[in-house]
């Protein structure tokens, strides 16, 4: 269900330049979110194939729909003290290109 929303629904709902914000509570959810934001697919880039790169390591013909903005965010110590369930939460943000 999460993979379908991230791969199929999110790109059609978010306009170019818009942001996708995902709050995950489990490591597997976070892994799927990270892969979609990084590669455009839960399975990795283009079904597992690697992107073609130039001699400088830049991706040629980049067709990924998302550009991750910053690193993942975890709850602060103060938040965990107030709400212990927030310990496992991870926030990721990406911009649609």
C-alpha distance (Angstrom), angle and dihedral (degrees) to the residues before:
residue distance angle dihedral
X1 . . .
X2 3.82 . .
X3 3.81 92.0 .
X4 3.81 91.3 51.5
X5 3.80 92.3 51.0
X6 3.81 94.4 46.0
X7 3.82 96.3 43.5
X8 3.82 102.2 34.5
X9 3.80 113.1 18.7
X10 3.82 103.0 34.4
X11 3.83 97.3 57.2
X12 3.81 91.3 51.2
X13 3.83 94.2 45.4
X14 3.81 99.4 45.9
X15 3.81 117.5 70.6
X16 3.81 122.7 -135.7
X17 3.79 107.4 -76.6
X18 3.81 91.2 20.9
X19 3.78 122.4 123.5
X20 3.77 132.0 -118.0
X21 3.81 112.8 -151.8
X22 3.80 118.4 -171.2
X23 3.80 126.0 -175.1
X24 3.80 109.7 -164.4
X25 3.80 126.7 -172.0
X26 3.81 100.4 -170.2
X27 3.80 131.9 54.9
X28 3.81 92.9 -123.4
X29 3.80 90.6 53.0
X30 3.79 89.5 49.4
X31 3.81 92.0 48.9
X32 3.82 91.7 52.3
X33 3.80 90.8 46.9
X34 3.81 92.2 49.2
X35 3.80 92.7 49.6
X36 3.81 93.6 48.8
X37 3.80 92.3 48.4
X38 3.81 92.7 45.1
X39 3.82 102.7 37.1
X40 3.82 106.4 12.8
X41 3.81 94.2 -116.0
X42 3.80 138.4 66.4
X43 3.82 88.8 -131.6
X44 3.80 92.5 53.8
X45 3.78 131.9 -102.7
X46 3.82 112.9 -13.3
X47 3.79 95.3 -22.2
X48 3.80 95.4 -43.1
X49 3.83 99.3 -42.4
X50 3.78 116.0 128.5
X51 3.80 121.7 -119.8
X52 3.79 117.1 -102.7
X53 3.82 110.2 -110.4
X54 3.78 135.0 -163.2
X55 3.82 124.2 -128.3
X56 3.82 90.2 -83.7
X57 3.81 94.1 53.7
X58 3.82 95.7 -106.8
X59 3.80 116.1 142.0
X60 3.82 112.9 -109.8
X61 3.82 117.5 -139.5
X62 3.79 94.4 3.6
X63 3.82 108.9 -157.4
X64 3.80 99.1 169.0
X65 3.83 111.2 135.7
X66 3.84 97.2 -146.6
X67 3.81 136.5 51.7
X68 3.82 112.1 -159.1
X69 3.81 113.6 -127.8
X70 3.78 112.2 -145.9
X71 3.77 126.3 -40.0
X72 3.77 130.5 -54.7
X73 3.79 116.4 -73.8
X74 3.80 124.3 -137.9
X75 3.80 128.3 -166.8
X76 3.79 116.5 -84.7
X77 3.80 121.6 -114.9
X78 3.80 89.4 -106.1
X79 3.81 91.6 54.2
X80 3.81 92.0 48.3
X81 3.82 89.9 50.3
X82 3.82 90.1 54.1
X83 3.84 96.7 37.1
X84 3.80 115.3 22.2
X85 3.83 92.3 -170.9
X86 3.80 90.1 66.6
X87 3.82 90.0 70.8
X88 3.81 92.9 87.9
X89 3.82 97.3 41.2
X90 3.82 118.5 111.8
X91 3.81 125.0 -171.3
X92 3.83 121.6 -154.5
X93 3.81 127.6 179.8
X94 3.83 130.0 -165.2
X95 3.81 135.0 174.2
X96 3.80 122.2 -135.1
X97 3.79 111.9 -120.1
